[in-house]
Amino acid sequence: MIKSDPLLRAFGKNVREARDSKRLTQEKLAEFAGLDPTYISGIERGVRNPGIRNVAKIAKALGVKTSDICKGVEA
């Protein structure tokens, strides 16, 4: 089992909550963001560390500011 990092878990939680609020599946979010659904799943589980470009793609696909999905992600 891959261990998740607290920062990545916090980010993943924000993505999942934003996705749920838009009533999107991981597959639809991935399609809108131009990413793979398994990548979105890994982000939401806190086991993937997305680069800033992918963070921006996800935010745009969700219709939120990048800063909104990074709230509470503190070092």
N, C-alpha and C positions, 0 to 999 in steps of 0.2 A: 504494500500500500504506500502511495506517495504521501508524504507529510506536507501539509499546507502551512504557509506562513501567515501570521496574524494580519499583516498588511494586505496580503493577497486575498485573505478571507474577507476583510472589510470591503475591499474593492468589489469582490465577487458578489457580496451581499447587496451592495448598491446597484450593481448591474441587474441582479435578479429581481430586486424590488421595482426598479424602473421598468423592466421587461414585463413583470406581472401587472403593473399598473396600466400598461398599454395593451394588456391581454395578448401578448405575442408569445409564440412558442420559441424555444431556442432555435429551431430550424428557420423560422421566419426572420428572427433577429439576425441570424447568420447570413441569410439570403440578402437582407437589406444592407448589411454591413460589408458584404463581399468576403465573408470569412467562413470557415468550416464549422458546422454545428458541434463537432467534438471539441473544437477550440473554445467555443462559447461555454460549453459544459465545464471544461477545465478551469476557465476563468471563474465561473460561478462557484465552483467547488474550492477555489483558492489554491489550485495546484499549477496554474499557468501564470506566467509573469508577462503580460502583454506590453509591447512597446508603445510609445506615445502615439504613433500613427494609428495603431489598432484601437487604442483607447479613444482617439478622436473619431474613428470610423464607427465605433459602437455608440458613442454619444450622439453622433449625427443620425444614425439609424433609429435611435430611441427618441430623437427630437428633444434632447436635453443638452445643456452646456456640459463641456468636459469637466468643469469644476464641480458640477452637481453630482456626477458619479464618482468623484474623488473625495467627497466630503467625508470626514472622519477617518481618512486614511492618513495616519500620522506616523512619522518615524520615531 
